[in-house]
Amino acid sequence: MSESQSAPAQPQSTEPGPTQSQSTQSGPLQVEEGTDRVVVRLARPERRNAIDAEMVAALHEVCARLERDPAVLLLRGSGGGFAAGADIGQLRERRRDDALRGINSSIFDRIRRLPMPTIALLEGYALGGGAELAYACDFRIGTPDVTIGNPEPGLGILAAAGATWRLAELVGEPVAKEILLAGRTLDASEAHQLRLLNEVVEADDLEATGQRWADRITRQAPLAVRLTKTVFHAPREAHPTIDDLAQAVLFETEEKHRRMTAFLERKKR
């Protein structure tokens, strides 16, 4: 959460992904767009990639693009860290009406609801709002130096952008309470054991690993992936009706017929 809790900046890998075609700067974000994926870098290394209002606005623009044209999102920091939290200077000046607008919670929820899977690439500190941004993603890959936590109560506030409910879903209530109420932070090994991190790799291989995960996702039928994600996050009372409806849509697609025909032909051979 606090920028003072961040480690010194470290060099990061800039290995490009196989499908990236163009790179643009959108305020505090660097956006690299490919045919089936988008890589977004939080580009405020001098502020430990602290999430401020300008970054939130830029993330909304990215989400709008991915809602119009679904693709896998890879999200990472710059300068050797992910995000040390929300911008404390701005948070200190926010009042009741700012909290009720849900400035950070709305963008993190929008990221969670993106049509295609999202992958957070974590290194260094992922604290406070940075951790909540990572929690909102479908997958999290980290480096050995990752530190994850929610120190908000130490600053007189709470983790109000998803951690108070999303973290328990990810790591279970006992550990979530240790993090949220007692200030516990997780290192990479602990986070991996809890499956909060899907994989731990060296910093030089972080983005390449994220690209490999994106390759695995994009080898699946895109609409099947989208509908599976939607059904997965549907409330319990929506099942099994939503499962049946989604399957009915997929049963009518040419993609389903083509893939199953190919499978049967391979089996014959």
VOBA-1610 file (N, C-alpha, C; in pm, whole numbers, padded with zeros to 5 digits, always signed):
BEGIN
Met+00083-00121+00000Met+00000+00000+00000Met+00086+00125+00000Ser+00176+00133+00095Ser+00258+00252+00108Ser+00378+00244+00017Glu+00408+00352-00050Glu+00523+00353-00138Glu+00652+00336-00058Ser+00651+00376+00069Ser+00770+00361+00151Ser+00800+00215+00179Gln+00705+00125+00153Gln+00725-00016+00177Gln+00786-00086+00056Ser+00810-00015-00051Ser+00856-00077-00173Ser+01007-00097-00171Ala+01052-00199-00244Ala+01194-00227-00257Ala+01252-00143-00369Pro+01386-00127-00372Pro+01449-00053-00481Pro+01418-00118-00614Ala+01410-00035-00716Ala+01378-00085-00849Ala+01486-00179-00898Gln+01444-00284-00971Gln+01536-00381-01027Gln+01512-00391-01177Pro+01612-00437-01252Pro+01592-00451-01396Pro+01483-00551-01427Gln+01412-00533-01536Gln+01306-00625-01575Gln+01329-00675-01716Ser+01271-00792-01743Ser+01278-00848-01877Ser+01184-00774-01971Thr+01227-00753-02093Thr+01141-00688-02192Thr+01120-00778-02312Glu+01132-00910-02290Glu+01116-01004-02401Glu+00978-00992-02463Pro+00967-00968-02592Pro+00837-00949-02655Pro+00764-01081-02673Gly+00632-01074-02676Gly+00551-01193-02700Gly+00541-01221-02849Pro+00505-01343-02883Pro+00507-01383-03023Pro+00401-01317-03109Thr+00294-01264-03049Thr+00188-01209-03132Thr+00177-01058-03119Gln+00270-00992-03048Gln+00261-00849-03031Gln+00291-00779-03162Ser+00207-00678-03196Ser+00223-00613-03325Ser+00251-00464-03314Gln+00206-00400-03206Gln+00230-00258-03193Gln+00230-00219-03046Ser+00307-00117-03015Ser+00319-00070-02878Ser+00283+00077-02873Thr+00200+00113-02775Thr+00160+00252-02758Thr+00170+00291-02612Gln+00177+00420-02586Gln+00178+00473-02450Gln+00043+00536-02424Ser-00025+00491-02319Ser-00154+00547-02281Ser-00142+00602-02139Gly-00096+00728-02129Gly-00075+00786-01997Gly+00028+00705-01921Pro-00008+00655-01802Pro+00087+00579-01722Pro+00091+00431-01758Leu+00040+00392-01874Leu+00043+00254-01919Leu+00119+00241-02050Gln+00192+00132-02067Gln+00247+00094-02195Gln+00165-00024-02244Val+00108-00013-02362Val+00016-00113-02414Val+00072-00172-02542Glu+00089-00304-02544Glu+00137-00375-02661Glu+00025-00468-02708Glu-00025-00445-02828Glu-00139-00520-02878Glu-00096-00623-02981Gly-00145-00745-02966Gly-00124-00850-03062Gly-00257-00897-03117Thr-00254-01002-03196Thr-00377-01049-03259Thr-00471-01116-03160Asp-00415-01179-03055Asp-00500-01251-02962Asp-00470-01220-02816Arg-00383-01121-02791Arg-00347-01084-02654Arg-00301-00940-02648Val-00309-00885-02529Val-00263-00748-02504Val-00176-00751-02379Val-00057-00692-02387Val+00031-00679-02272Val+00025-00535-02223Val-00009-00517-02097Val-00019-00383-02038Val+00082-00373-01924Arg+00166-00269-01930Arg+00263-00244-01824Arg+00224-00119-01747Leu+00219-00131-01616Leu+00202-00014-01530Leu+00333+00062-01534Ala+00331+00185-01584Ala+00455+00255-01616Ala+00474+00380-01529Arg+00476+00359-01397Arg+00514+00466-01305Arg+00627+00415-01214Pro+00737+00370-01271Pro+00840+00308-01186Pro+00896+00402-01080Glu+00896+00533-01110Glu+00948+00630-01012Glu+00858+00640-00890Arg+00734+00593-00900Arg+00639+00592-00788Arg+00600+00449-00751Arg+00689+00353-00785Arg+00665+00211-00757Arg+00534+00163-00821Asn+00498+00225-00934Asn+00375+00190-01007Asn+00250+00208-00922Ala+00253+00303-00831Ala+00136+00332-00748Ala+00017+00366-00838Ile-00098+00313-00802Ile-00219+00328-00884Ile-00288+00459-00850Asp-00288+00553-00943Asp-00352+00681-00922Asp-00472+00695-01016Ala-00539+00809-01009Ala-00661+00830-01088Ala-00633+00822-01238Glu-00519+00873-01281Glu-00486+00869-01423Glu-00467+00725-01471Met-00402+00642-01388Met-00384+00503-01425Met-00517+00429-01429Val-00605+00459-01334Val-00738+00398-01334Val-00812+00432-01464Ala-00805+00558-01504Ala-00872+00599-01628Ala-00814+00525-01749Ala-00682+00510-01751Ala-00619+00440-01863Ala-00657+00292-01864Leu-00668+00231-01746Leu-00710+00091-01738Leu-00854+00074-01787His-00940+00172-01760His-01076+00167-01813His-01075+00168-01965Glu-00984+00246-02026Glu-00974+00248-02172Glu-00931+00112-02225Val-00837+00047-02157Val-00794-00086-02198Val-00910-00184-02189Cys-00986-00177-02080Cys-01100-00267-02063Cys-01204-00246-02173Ala-01229-00122-02208Ala-01326-00094-02314Ala-01282-00159-02444Arg-01154-00154-02473Arg-01101-00217-02595Arg-01118-00368-02589Leu-01090-00430-02473Leu-01098-00575-02460Leu-01242-00624-02452Glu-01333-00539-02412Glu-01475-00575-02416Glu-01528-00572-02558Arg-01476-00479-02639Arg-01517-00472-02780Arg-01454-00583-02862Asp-01327-00612-02834Asp-01250-00708-02912Asp-01177-00799-02815Pro-01242-00904-02763Pro-01185-00986-02656Pro-01049-01046-02691Ala-00957-01038-02596Ala-00824-01096-02609Ala-00772-01123-02469Val-00673-01209-02459Val-00609-01237-02331Val-00532-01112-02287Leu-00541-01079-02158Leu-00469-00965-02102Leu-00355-01014-02014Leu-00234-00967-02042Leu-00119-00988-01954Leu-00087-00854-01890Leu-00083-00850-01759Leu-00068-00726-01684Leu+00056-00735-01596Arg+00145-00638-01611Arg+00267-00640-01530Arg+00310-00499-01493Gly+00406-00490-01403Gly+00459-00361-01364Gly+00584-00326-01443Ser+00655-00226-01398Ser+00782-00187-01459Ser+00879-00150-01349Gly+01006-00145-01383Gly+01106-00109-01285Gly+01130-00214-01178Gly+01097-00338-01206Gly+01124-00445-01111Gly+01018-00468-01007Gly+00903-00403-01019Gly+00794-00425-00925Gly+00661-00426-00996Phe+00559-00480-00928Phe+00425-00481-00986Phe+00356-00350-00952Ala+00307-00337-00829Ala+00247-00211-00785Ala+00248-00210-00633Ala+00307-00103-00577Ala+00319-00093-00431Ala+00190-00046-00366Gly+00084-00030-00443Gly-00044+00006-00386Gly-00106+00125-00458Ala-00209+00177-00400Ala-00269+00299-00451Ala-00180+00417-00415Asp-00198+00527-00485Asp-00119+00647-00461Asp-00161+00709-00328Ile-00072+00703-00228Ile-00107+00748-00092Ile-00138+00897-00089Gly-00066+00975-00172Gly-00093+01118-00176Gly-00237+01147-00215Gln-00288+01073-00314Gln-00428+01091-00354Gln-00523+01032-00251Leu-00489+00915-00197Leu-00578+00852-00098Leu-00599+00941+00024Arg-00494+01007+00066Arg-00504+01090+00186Arg-00607+01201+00169Glu-00625+01249+00046Glu-00717+01359+00022Glu-00859+01313-00012Arg-00879+01184-00032Arg-01012+01137-00067Arg-01104+01135+00054Arg-01230+01164+00028Arg-01330+01173+00135Arg-01442+01071+00110Arg-01549+01086+00186Arg-01658+00989+00182Arg-01712+00968+00041Asp-01741+01077-00030Asp-01801+01062-00163Asp-01707+00994-00261Asp-01575+01014-00243Asp-01478+00945-00328Asp-01484+00794-00304Ala-01494+00755-00176Ala-01504+00612-00144Ala-01630+00552-00204Leu-01741+00625-00197Leu-01868+00573-00247Leu-01868+00559-00399Arg-01780+00631-00468Arg-01769+00616-00613Arg-01698+00487-00652Gly-01628+00424-00557Gly-01559+00299-00587Gly-01456+00313-00696Ile-01366+00409-00682Ile-01271+00441-00789Ile-01188+00318-00827Asn-01127+00254-00727Asn-01045+00137-00756Asn-01128+00009-00767Ser-01228-00005-00682Ser-01305-00130-00684Ser-01376-00148-00818Ser-01420-00038-00879Ser-01492-00051-01007Ser-01401-00097-01119Ile-01277-00047-01124Ile-01188-00089-01232Ile-01140-00231-01209Phe-01114-00270-01084Phe-01069-00407-01059Phe-01180-00507-01091Asp-01304-00470-01060Asp-01415-00559-01091Asp-01435-00568-01242Arg-01412-00458-01311Arg-01425-00461-01457Arg-01319-00552-01518Ile-01198-00549-01461Ile-01092-00638-01509Ile-01131-00784-01484Arg-01186-00813-01367Arg-01228-00951-01338Arg-01332-00999-01437Arg-01419-00908-01483Arg-01530-00947-01571Arg-01494-00941-01719Leu-01368-00917-01753Leu-01330-00916-01894Leu-01363-01050-01959Pro-01400-01050-02088Pro-01445-01174-02152Pro-01341-01285-02154Met-01216-01252-02182Met-01111-01352-02191Met-01026-01351-02064Pro-00952-01459-02038Pro-00872-01466-01915Pro-00768-01356-01905Thr-00731-01326-01781Thr-00632-01223-01750Thr-00520-01287-01668Ile-00398-01243-01693Ile-00279-01300-01629Ile-00199-01186-01566Ala-00179-01189-01435Ala-00096-01090-01367Ala+00046-01145-01356Leu+00144-01066-01398Leu+00285-01103-01390Leu+00347-01021-01277Leu+00378-01087-01166Leu+00415-01016-01045Leu+00564-01029-01016Glu+00624-00918-00979Glu+00760-00918-00926Glu+00770-00807-00824Gly+00861-00821-00731Gly+00875-00719-00627Gly+00751-00711-00542Tyr+00708-00589-00516Tyr+00595-00568-00426Tyr+00462-00562-00500Ala+00365-00636-00448Ala+00224-00627-00488Ala+00146-00607-00359Leu+00132-00482-00321Leu+00073-00448-00191Leu-00053-00363-00209Gly-00143-00373-00111Gly-00261-00290-00110Gly-00338-00301-00240Gly-00358-00186-00307Gly-00428-00186-00433Gly-00358-00268-00539Gly-00226-00278-00532Gly-00153-00362-00626Gly-00189-00509-00607Ala-00200-00551-00482Ala-00241-00689-00454Ala-00385-00712-00501Glu-00472-00614-00475Glu-00612-00630-00515Glu-00626-00637-00667Leu-00542-00564-00738Leu-00541-00574-00884Leu-00502-00716-00927Ala-00401-00772-00860Ala-00359-00909-00891Ala-00468-01010-00857Tyr-00537-00990-00744Tyr-00644-01082-00705Tyr-00756-01084-00810Ala-00776-00973-00878Ala-00884-00963-00976Ala-00855-01041-01104Cys-00728-01078-01125Cys-00691-01151-01246Cys-00720-01300-01229Asp-00730-01370-01341Asp-00760-01513-01338Asp-00638-01596-01299Phe-00521-01553-01340Phe-00397-01625-01310Phe-00293-01525-01260Arg-00202-01576-01176Arg-00094-01493-01123Arg+00036-01573-01131Ile+00134-01515-01199Ile+00267-01575-01209Ile+00364-01478-01142Gly+00452-01531-01058Gly+00539-01441-00983Gly+00685-01481-00988Thr+00770-01389-00947Thr+00914-01413-00934Thr+00946-01443-00788Pro+01064-01497-00760Pro+01098-01533-00622Pro+01099-01416-00523Asp+01109-01293-00572Asp+01116-01178-00481Asp+00980-01115-00452Val+00872-01181-00495Val+00739-01122-00476Val+00702-01115-00329Thr+00640-01003-00291Thr+00579-00987-00159Thr+00437-00937-00181Ile+00340-01011-00124Ile+00198-00979-00144Ile+00134-00954-00009Gly+00056-00847+00001Gly-00012-00819+00127Gly-00105-00701+00118Asn-00181-00682+00224Asn-00278-00572+00232Asn-00262-00498+00365Pro-00172-00401+00369Pro-00144-00329+00493Pro-00235-00209+00518Glu-00350-00204+00452Glu-00438-00087+00462Glu-00473-00046+00605Pro-00510-00142+00694Pro-00547-00098+00830Pro-00436-00022+00901Gly-00310-00046+00864Gly-00200+00029+00921Gly-00202+00175+00881Leu-00278+00208+00776Leu-00293+00346+00730Leu-00430+00402+00764Gly-00505+00328+00846Gly-00634+00379+00892Gly-00750+00355+00797Ile-00731+00266+00700Ile-00839+00236+00605Ile-00850+00084+00592Leu-00938+00036+00503Leu-00946-00107+00478Leu-00922-00134+00330Ala-00898-00261+00300Ala-00877-00302+00162Ala-01013-00314+00095Ala-01059-00205+00037Ala-01198-00195-00008Ala-01216-00218-00157Ala-01111-00263-00225Ala-01121-00283-00370Ala-01121-00431-00407Gly-01179-00513-00319Gly-01198-00653-00350Gly-01133-00751-00256Ala-01030-00710-00182Ala-00957-00806-00099Ala-01042-00864+00013Thr-01134-00785+00069Thr-01209-00832+00186Thr-01299-00950+00154Trp-01330-00972+00028Trp-01410-01090-00008Trp-01340-01179-00109Arg-01262-01120-00200Arg-01199-01200-00304Arg-01083-01283-00248Leu-01012-01230-00150Leu-00895-01300-00097Leu-00934-01430-00028Ala-01046-01428+00045Ala-01093-01551+00110Ala-01126-01659+00008Glu-01179-01620-00107Glu-01207-01717-00212Glu-01078-01778-00268Leu-00970-01701-00266Leu-00846-01746-00326Leu-00761-01829-00231Val-00751-01789-00104Val-00658-01857-00011Val-00728-01914+00112Gly-00858-01894+00126Gly-00930-01943+00243Gly-00940-01837+00352Glu-01040-01850+00435Glu-01068-01749+00537Glu-00955-01732+00640Pro-00896-01838+00693Pro-00792-01817+00797Pro-00674-01734+00748Val-00621-01768+00631Val-00506-01693+00579Val-00548-01552+00539Ala-00666-01540+00479Ala-00715-01407+00440Ala-00724-01316+00562Lys-00772-01367+00672Lys-00782-01285+00794Lys-00644-01248+00847Glu-00548-01339+00836Glu-00412-01305+00879Glu-00359-01187+00797Ile-00385-01190+00667Ile-00336-01083+00580Ile-00411-00952+00605Leu-00543-00960+00614Leu-00626-00839+00622Leu-00633-00779+00761Leu-00627-00863+00863Leu-00646-00814+01000Leu-00518-00807+01082Ala-00419-00889+01047Ala-00296-00893+01126Ala-00173-00852+01047Gly-00192-00803+00928Gly-00081-00748+00852Gly+00019-00848+00798Arg-00021-00974+00783Arg+00071-01074+00729Arg+00097-01048+00581Thr+00221-01064+00539Thr+00254-01061+00398Thr+00302-01199+00355Leu+00280-01230+00230Leu+00320-01359+00175Leu+00440-01341+00083Asp+00540-01430+00097Asp+00646-01431-00002Asp+00606-01525-00115Ala+00691-01537-00215Ala+00655-01615-00333Ala+00630-01761-00300Ser+00712-01818-00213Ser+00696-01959-00179Ser+00562-01984-00109Glu+00528-01897-00013Glu+00400-01913+00057Glu+00283-01894-00038Ala+00292-01793-00122Ala+00183-01766-00215Ala+00165-01881-00314His+00275-01943-00354His+00265-02056-00445His+00204-02178-00375Gln+00245-02203-00252Gln+00187-02315-00177Gln+00037-02298-00160Leu-00008-02176-00143Leu-00150-02147-00128Leu-00222-02139-00262Arg-00148-02151-00372Arg-00200-02140-00508Arg-00247-01999-00542Leu-00208-01901-00460Leu-00233-01763-00499Leu-00147-01729-00620Leu-00027-01785-00626Leu+00056-01781-00745Leu+00044-01915-00815Asn+00014-01913-00943Asn+00006-02037-01019Asn+00143-02094-01051Glu+00241-02005-01060Glu+00376-02049-01096Glu+00474-01944-01048Val+00596-01989-01012Val+00703-01898-00974Val+00820-01921-01068Val+00869-01813-01131Val+00978-01823-01228Val+01076-01709-01203Glu+01194-01722-01259Glu+01292-01615-01246Glu+01248-01491-01324Ala+01296-01376-01282Ala+01251-01250-01340Ala+01274-01245-01492Asp+01386-01298-01538Asp+01417-01294-01680Asp+01318-01377-01763Asp+01248-01469-01700Asp+01155-01556-01772Asp+01010-01521-01746Leu+00986-01410-01673Leu+00850-01380-01629Leu+00755-01357-01747Glu+00792-01266-01835Glu+00699-01236-01945Glu+00689-01352-02043Ala+00799-01422-02068Ala+00794-01537-02157Ala+00701-01643-02101Thr+00702-01661-01969Thr+00612-01757-01907Thr+00467-01713-01923Gly+00442-01585-01903Gly+00307-01533-01924Gly+00261-01554-02067Gln+00352-01537-02162Gln+00317-01560-02303Gln+00285-01707-02328Arg+00357-01797-02261Arg+00328-01940-02277Arg+00189-01973-02220Trp+00153-01911-02107Trp+00018-01931-02054Trp-00085-01878-02154Ala-00057-01762-02212Ala-00149-01707-02312Ala-00160-01800-02432Asp-00048-01862-02472Asp-00051-01957-02583Asp-00145-02073-02551Arg-00136-02124-02427Arg-00221-02237-02388Arg-00369-02198-02393Ile-00398-02077-02348Ile-00537-02031-02348Ile-00588-02013-02489Thr-00507-01951-02575Thr-00554-01918-02709Thr-00559-02039-02802Arg-00502-02152-02759Arg-00519-02275-02836Arg-00659-02334-02819Gln-00731-02291-02715Gln-00867-02339-02695Gln-00962-02260-02787Ala-01084-02311-02800Ala-01184-02238-02878Ala-01219-02109-02805Pro-01202-01993-02867Pro-01221-01866-02796Pro-01358-01851-02730Leu-01464-01883-02802Leu-01597-01867-02744Leu-01619-01964-02628Ala-01563-02085-02638Ala-01574-02181-02529Ala-01503-02128-02404Val-01388-02066-02422Val-01316-02008-02308Val-01398-01895-02246Arg-01451-01806-02331Arg-01530-01694-02281Arg-01651-01741-02201Leu-01725-01837-02257Leu-01845-01882-02187Leu-01811-01962-02062Thr-01702-02036-02065Thr-01659-02108-01945Thr-01627-02010-01832Lys-01558-01902-01865Lys-01527-01801-01763Lys-01655-01739-01708Thr-01749-01709-01795Thr-01876-01651-01751Thr-01952-01746-01660Val-01960-01872-01699Val-02033-01971-01619Val-01962-01995-01486Phe-01829-01997-01489Phe-01752-02019-01366Phe-01784-01914-01261His-01799-01790-01302His-01822-01681-01207His-01970-01654-01180Ala-02056-01732-01239Ala-02200-01711-01215Ala-02236-01753-01072Pro-02335-01690-01009Pro-02376-01729-00874Pro-02430-01872-00872Arg-02422-01936-00758Arg-02462-02076-00746Arg-02605-02100-00794Glu-02695-02006-00764Glu-02835-02027-00800Glu-02858-02022-00951Ala-02760-01974-01026Ala-02774-01971-01173Ala-02748-02108-01235His-02683-02197-01159His-02652-02330-01211His-02766-02426-01179Pro-02796-02527-01262Pro-02727-02561-01387Pro-02783-02492-01511Thr-02881-02404-01493Thr-02944-02343-01610Thr-02843-02270-01697Ile-02755-02194-01636Ile-02659-02117-01717Ile-02563-02209-01789Asp-02526-02323-01726Asp-02439-02420-01792Asp-02507-02474-01919Asp-02635-02510-01905Asp-02708-02567-02019Asp-02723-02465-02131Leu-02752-02340-02097Leu-02768-02238-02200Leu-02637-02211-02273Ala-02527-02203-02198Ala-02397-02180-02261Ala-02360-02297-02351Gln-02388-02419-02303Gln-02358-02536-02385Gln-02443-02538-02511Ala-02569-02495-02500Ala-02656-02490-02617Ala-02600-02398-02724Val-02546-02284-02681Val-02483-02191-02776Val-02364-02257-02843Leu-02279-02323-02765Leu-02158-02383-02820Leu-02190-02501-02911Phe-02295-02576-02879Phe-02331-02690-02963Phe-02367-02648-03106Glu-02408-02523-03124Glu-02449-02475-03255Glu-02336-02411-03336Thr-02216-02406-03279Thr-02107-02336-03348Thr-02034-02427-03446Glu-01985-02365-03551Glu-01902-02438-03648Glu-01771-02481-03584Glu-01721-02400-03491Glu-01594-02433-03424Glu-01604-02566-03351Lys-01716-02589-03283Lys-01736-02716-03211Lys-01734-02833-03309His-01807-02820-03421His-01813-02928-03519His-01676-02954-03580Arg-01604-02846-03613Arg-01473-02862-03674Arg-01374-02929-03580Arg-01370-02886-03455Arg-01275-02943-03358Arg-01308-03088-03326Met-01436-03121-03313Met-01472-03259-03282Met-01447-03351-03401Thr-01471-03300-03522Thr-01442-03379-03641Thr-01293-03408-03651Ala-01212-03307-03626Ala-01067-03326-03629Ala-01023-03427-03525Phe-01083-03421-03406Phe-01050-03516-03299Phe-01082-03659-03343Leu-01200-03680-03399Leu-01240-03814-03440Leu-01152-03866-03553Glu-01112-03779-03645Glu-01025-03821-03754Glu-00887-03859-03702Arg-00835-03785-03606Arg-00707-03823-03547Arg-00717-03957-03476Lys-00829-03979-03410Lys-00847-04105-03337Lys-00852-04223-03434Lys-00915-04204-03550Lys-00919-04310-03652Lys-00779-04344-03700Arg-00696-04242-03721Arg-00561-04265-03770Arg-00476-04335-03665
//
